[in-house]
Amino acid sequence: MLRLLFLPTVLLIATILFGVVLWFVIKKLKKGIDSTIEKGVEIASDQQQKWAEKGQRKKLPAILQKGFNDYDLIVSHVDNLPDAWQQRLNPLLEQAKEILDEVAFEFSSESNNQKSQDKKLNSIRSFFHHSLDALLQLVEKLNADYDKLDANEIQKAKENIIVLKADLQSHQETLHKVRRFDFDVVMDVIKARLKR
């Protein structure tokens, strides 16, 4: 009698264990598939956003397009540097990106007139010709020779980073002054209209 119950009991336990193992395998597969789909959607949306940005950049003036291309090149060089150099250069990248985005926003905004756009671009033209170019050259040099630099060259690179940071800060202040001036002019016009 026990022998007759033994075989069904073993089959029942084996079926339960197989079901539990199958459930875990299916759960892991589903989790893997879901994460792969999410990652694929994320990559696709990032790529789509990059294409949209490139399409918008084509409408910008040539100097601004070159500025964005130089910035992308700088970012790719900084990504290849060791963490210590990346930490020193990331604030510069953020400042440069803010300047580029602000000027690009000025050109993409429908409400701004051509005179205001040109004024803002002319106020920081040296950013594109000197500051961004100097940052690109510094990053290219560091990328090529960071492992061969002696203490004196490392100190000089750190000093150059400080100088570039101050230069970018002055460009940001110039943009803010231009924006503040434009805002003051608009407010004066609004006040004059309200007095009528």
C-alpha positions in Angstrom: 0.0 0.0 0.0 2.8 2.4 0.8 4.5 1.5 -2.4 1.4 2.5 -4.3 1.3 5.9 -2.6 5.0 6.5 -2.9 5.1 6.9 -6.7 2.2 9.5 -6.9 3.7 11.4 -4.0 7.1 11.6 -5.7 5.4 12.7 -8.9 3.4 15.3 -7.1 6.5 16.7 -5.4 8.5 16.6 -8.6 5.6 18.4 -10.4 5.5 21.1 -7.7 9.2 21.6 -7.8 9.2 21.7 -11.6 6.4 24.3 -11.5 8.3 26.5 -9.0 11.5 26.3 -11.0 9.6 27.0 -14.2 7.8 30.0 -12.6 11.2 31.5 -11.5 12.6 31.0 -15.0 9.6 32.6 -16.6 9.8 35.5 -14.1 13.5 36.0 -14.9 13.0 35.9 -18.6 10.1 38.3 -18.4 12.2 40.7 -16.3 15.1 40.4 -18.8 12.8 41.0 -21.8 11.1 44.0 -20.0 14.5 45.6 -19.2 15.7 45.0 -22.7 12.7 46.7 -24.2 13.0 49.6 -21.7 16.6 50.1 -22.6 15.8 49.9 -26.3 13.1 52.5 -26.0 15.5 54.7 -24.0 18.2 54.4 -26.6 15.7 55.0 -29.4 14.3 58.1 -27.7 17.8 59.4 -27.0 18.8 58.9 -30.7 15.6 60.5 -31.8 16.2 63.5 -29.6 19.8 63.8 -31.0 18.4 63.8 -34.5 15.8 66.5 -33.6 18.6 68.6 -32.0 20.7 68.2 -35.1 17.7 69.2 -37.3 17.2 72.3 -35.1 20.9 73.1 -35.2 20.8 73.3 -39.0 18.5 76.3 -38.7 21.0 78.2 -36.5 23.8 80.5 -37.8 27.0 78.8 -38.9 29.0 80.1 -36.0 26.5 78.6 -33.6 26.5 75.3 -35.4 30.3 75.2 -35.3 30.1 75.9 -31.6 27.8 72.9 -30.9 30.1 70.7 -33.1 33.1 71.9 -31.1 31.3 71.3 -27.8 30.3 67.7 -28.9 34.0 67.1 -29.7 35.1 68.5 -26.4 32.7 66.2 -24.5 33.9 63.2 -26.4 37.5 64.0 -25.5 36.7 64.7 -21.8 34.9 61.3 -21.7 38.2 59.6 -22.6 40.1 61.3 -19.7 40.6 59.9 -16.2 38.1 60.8 -13.5 40.4 63.4 -11.9 40.5 65.5 -15.1 36.9 64.9 -15.8 35.9 66.4 -12.4 38.0 69.5 -13.2 36.6 69.9 -16.7 32.9 69.1 -16.1 32.1 72.6 -14.6 33.6 74.1 -17.8 31.5 71.9 -19.9 28.4 72.9 -18.0 29.1 76.6 -18.4 29.8 76.2 -22.1 26.6 74.2 -22.6 24.6 76.9 -20.8 26.0 79.6 -23.0 25.4 77.6 -26.2 21.8 76.7 -25.1 21.0 80.3 -24.2 22.2 81.7 -27.5 20.5 78.8 -29.4 17.2 79.5 -27.6 17.4 83.1 -28.6 17.6 82.0 -32.3 14.9 79.3 -32.0 12.5 81.6 -30.2 9.9 83.1 -32.5 9.2 86.1 -30.4 12.8 87.5 -30.7 13.6 89.8 -33.5 16.7 89.5 -35.7 18.3 92.6 -34.1 18.0 91.1 -30.6 19.4 87.8 -31.8 22.4 89.5 -33.6 23.1 91.6 -30.6 23.2 88.6 -28.3 25.4 86.7 -30.7 27.8 89.6 -31.3 28.1 90.2 -27.5 29.8 86.8 -27.1 31.4 86.3 -30.5 34.7 85.9 -28.7 33.3 82.9 -26.9 33.1 81.0 -30.2 36.3 82.2 -31.6 38.6 82.2 -28.5 37.1 80.5 -25.4 35.5 77.5 -27.0 38.6 77.0 -29.3 40.9 77.3 -26.3 38.9 74.8 -24.3 38.9 72.4 -27.3 42.7 72.7 -27.6 43.2 72.2 -23.9 41.1 69.1 -23.9 42.7 67.7 -27.0 46.2 68.2 -25.5 45.1 66.6 -22.2 43.5 63.7 -24.1 46.7 63.1 -26.0 49.2 63.6 -23.2 47.6 63.3 -19.8 49.7 60.3 -18.9 53.0 61.9 -19.9 52.5 65.3 -18.1 55.1 66.2 -15.5 54.2 68.2 -12.3 54.9 71.6 -14.0 52.7 70.8 -17.0 49.9 69.5 -14.7 50.0 72.8 -12.7 49.9 74.8 -16.0 46.9 72.8 -17.2 45.1 73.5 -13.8 45.9 77.2 -14.2 44.5 77.1 -17.7 41.3 75.5 -16.4 40.9 78.3 -13.9 41.5 81.0 -16.6 39.0 79.3 -18.9 36.4 79.1 -16.0 36.8 82.8 -15.4 36.5 83.5 -19.1 33.3 81.5 -19.4 31.9 83.2 -16.4 32.5 86.6 -18.0 30.7 85.4 -21.1 27.7 84.2 -19.0 27.6 87.6 -17.2 27.7 89.4 -20.6 24.7 87.3 -21.7 22.9 88.1 -18.5 23.5 91.8 -19.0 22.2 91.6 -22.6 19.1 89.7 -21.4 18.6 92.2 -18.5 18.8 95.1 -20.9 16.3 93.5 -23.3 14.0 92.8 -20.3 14.3 96.4 -19.1 13.5 97.7 -22.6 10.4 95.5 -22.8 9.3 96.6 -19.4 9.7 100.3 -20.4 7.6 99.7 -23.5 4.9 97.9 -21.5 4.8 100.7 -18.9 4.6 103.3 -21.7 1.6 101.5 -23.2 -0.1 101.1 -19.9 0.1 104.9 -19.3 -1.8 105.6 -22.5 
